[in-house]
Structure formats: C-alpha cells, structure tokens
Amino acid sequence: MARKVLIVEDENNIAELLHLYLEKEGFETDVAGDGGKGVERFRAFRPDLVLLDIMLPVMDGWSVLKKIREEDNTPVIMLTAKGETDDKVSGLEMGADDYIVKPFEMKEVLARIHAVLRRFGVEEGGEEKKLSYDKLTVNLDSYELMVDGRRVDTPPKELELLYHLASAPNRVFTRNQLLDEVWGFDYFGDSRTVDVHIKRLREKLEGVSSQWSLKTVWGVGYKFEVTNS
C-alpha cells in the first residue's frame, strides 16, 4: 500500500514539483494551498506524513502543526524559506519531526521523508518498542507515556528522546549524539533543542520514583539513571 503524503504549500510551482516527484516515487499525495485547507485535508486524507510550509495564508504553519498535534502524532516535516536557528528550535519544540530550508533539492526531501517514516514505522514481526520501569512505561508502538498509572500526553519527540535514554540506562549521551540519534539529522550543533525537551520531560517525571531519574552530566550531556533502591 502506497504511503500517503499531504503537501501544505501555497507556492503552486513548489507544490506541483513535490506532488509530481513524490507520485513518481510511489507515494500517494494530496495538496492544500493554505493552512485552513491543510487542516481539512489532513482530517479527510489521513496521511502518513505531512510536508508543511510555515508561511501560509489563512492559517500559518505553526497553527496547522498545533492542530495536527492536538489530534495525533503523524510525522510533520516543516518547509520554510527561513534558515534561522530560532525557527528550527521553535518548530521542533512544537512537535515537528524535521525541518527543510528552501531552496531544497528533491533528493534531500525524499531522503528526509524516508528517514522520518523509518523512525515512525513499526516493522511487521519487529521487536516491541516498549520499556517499563517503576511507575513508568514508555511505549513507542502506541506513542503512550504512562506515569504512576496515568497516561500523560507527551509530544512525539519528547517520547522518542525518553525512550532512547531509557533503552540504555546509565549511559551518558552527549547533546550532539541525541540530536543525531533521536532527531536523525544534523542540527548544526544547537543543543537548545535537547535541553528544552529534557526540561519538559522532567516536569512530567520529577519525583515519580526513587529508582530512576533523568540526570544532567555537567559538561557532557544526559543519562537515564537507574538505582538499585
């Protein structure tokens, strides 16, 4: 079954280029020319992935992303002419999964799409992506976080970061390692993205159990520390 990609882009030539290229590569696509239509088509088309421009009429890309994240964890790749780090940090904090700056090459777009879909895909017969500790369950199959018996709403990237740390207890990861292994692309060495996600995870997890914690290793990075208590 063909993977479905929703293209939300108001520049007709870019939207048409993406549509033709992705259809040629075997994807099923749908196109929306403004943010309002983007939300409508997202609900009707139910894509596997969204390519989302930031500068859109009716409703900007940030607002569309917020609407999508209120409904589910469908991966979203942001498209924008802005290359500033602050925009990238904002997009990733809000739950975007990748970020491509215009002008881009179609091969790069295709590579990013495949990389993001691989990160989200659960292969048939594959290993269960679920970790359990005292009062904590991280489930990447269902994208659920259970804390002390309660389901806690958590953006996809926060959940993936926690899963990555907790799958290697007591191992220290540098910020650059986490950017590369969790985000899956070179983020120009900007560590603020990781710091923001760790801060938000701590707000959800602080004081839940004495058997594990998210620890900062000063000058190095972070680890999911497990004790014997």
SVG drawing of the C-alpha trace seen along z (x, -y; Angstrom):
<svg xmlns="http://www.w3.org/2000/svg" viewBox="-12 -35 44 46">
<polyline fill="none" stroke="black" stroke-width="0.4" points="0.0,0.0 1.4,-3.4 2.4,-5.8 0.3,-9.0 1.9,-12.4 0.0,-15.6 1.7,-18.7 0.6,-22.0 2.2,-24.7 0.9,-27.9 3.5,-28.3 2.0,-26.4 5.3,-25.6 6.8,-24.1 3.6,-22.2 3.4,-20.8 7.0,-19.8 6.7,-18.0 3.5,-16.3 4.9,-15.1 8.2,-13.9 6.6,-12.0 4.0,-10.4 6.8,-9.2 8.5,-7.7 5.4,-5.7 3.7,-7.9 0.1,-8.9 -0.2,-12.7 -2.7,-15.4 -2.1,-19.1 -3.6,-22.0 -2.8,-25.6 -3.5,-27.3 -3.4,-26.4 -7.2,-26.1 -7.4,-23.7 -4.4,-21.9 -6.2,-21.0 -9.3,-19.9 -7.3,-17.7 -5.3,-16.3 -8.6,-15.1 -10.0,-13.7 -6.9,-12.3 -5.3,-10.8 -1.7,-11.0 1.3,-9.0 3.4,-12.2 2.8,-16.0 5.1,-18.4 4.1,-21.7 5.2,-25.2 5.4,-27.8 4.4,-31.0 0.8,-30.1 -2.4,-32.2 -5.5,-31.7 -3.6,-29.8 0.2,-29.7 2.2,-26.5 2.7,-26.8 -1.1,-26.9 -1.6,-23.9 1.1,-22.0 -0.7,-22.7 -4.0,-21.4 -2.3,-18.3 -0.6,-17.6 -3.9,-18.0 -5.3,-15.1 -2.4,-12.6 1.3,-12.0 1.5,-12.0 5.1,-13.0 5.5,-16.5 8.4,-18.0 8.4,-21.8 9.3,-23.6 10.4,-27.2 12.5,-29.9 13.8,-30.9 17.0,-29.2 17.4,-30.8 18.2,-28.5 15.4,-30.1 12.8,-29.0 14.2,-25.4 14.1,-25.3 10.5,-26.6 9.3,-24.1 11.0,-21.1 9.7,-22.3 6.2,-22.4 6.4,-18.8 7.8,-19.0 9.9,-15.9 12.3,-17.5 12.9,-20.8 13.9,-21.6 15.0,-25.1 14.1,-26.3 15.5,-26.1 15.9,-22.4 16.8,-19.5 14.1,-16.9 16.6,-14.1 17.1,-15.7 13.3,-15.9 12.9,-12.2 15.7,-11.2 14.2,-13.1 10.8,-11.6 12.2,-8.1 14.2,-8.8 11.2,-10.1 8.9,-7.3 11.5,-4.7 11.7,-6.3 7.9,-6.1 7.3,-2.8 6.9,0.4 8.0,3.3 5.8,6.4 7.2,9.0 9.5,6.4 10.6,6.1 8.1,4.5 9.1,0.9 8.1,0.7 10.1,0.0 8.9,0.4 10.4,-0.9 9.0,-1.6 5.8,-3.7 6.9,-4.4 6.0,-2.8 7.3,-4.3 5.5,-2.7 6.7,-3.8 4.3,-1.3 1.3,-3.3 3.2,-6.5 2.0,-6.5 3.7,-7.5 2.3,-6.1 3.5,-7.7 2.3,-6.3 -0.6,-4.6 -1.8,-7.6 -1.5,-8.4 0.5,-11.6 0.1,-13.5 3.6,-13.8 4.8,-15.2 6.3,-12.5 9.9,-13.8 9.9,-14.0 8.7,-10.4 11.4,-9.3 14.0,-11.1 12.9,-9.5 12.8,-6.0 16.3,-6.5 17.7,-7.4 15.8,-4.7 16.7,-2.0 20.4,-2.4 20.1,-3.0 23.1,-4.8 24.7,-5.5 25.7,-9.1 24.7,-10.7 26.1,-14.0 23.6,-16.5 25.0,-16.0 24.6,-12.2 21.0,-12.7 20.3,-15.2 21.8,-12.7 20.2,-9.5 16.8,-10.9 16.2,-13.7 18.1,-11.8 19.6,-14.8 22.4,-17.3 21.0,-20.2 24.1,-22.4 25.2,-21.6 22.5,-23.6 21.9,-21.9 19.0,-24.1 16.5,-21.7 17.7,-18.8 17.7,-21.0 14.2,-22.2 12.9,-18.6 14.7,-17.4 13.3,-20.2 9.7,-19.4 10.2,-15.7 11.5,-16.5 8.3,-18.5 6.4,-15.3 8.7,-12.9 10.2,-14.7 9.8,-12.9 7.8,-10.0 10.2,-7.2 13.4,-6.9 14.5,-4.1 15.3,-6.2 15.7,-9.8 16.8,-12.0 20.3,-13.3 22.4,-16.0 26.1,-15.1 27.6,-18.6 29.8,-19.4 28.8,-16.2 25.1,-15.6 22.3,-13.5 21.5,-10.0 18.6,-8.0 20.0,-6.9 18.7,-3.7 19.5,-3.0 19.2,0.3 16.9,-1.2"/>
</svg>
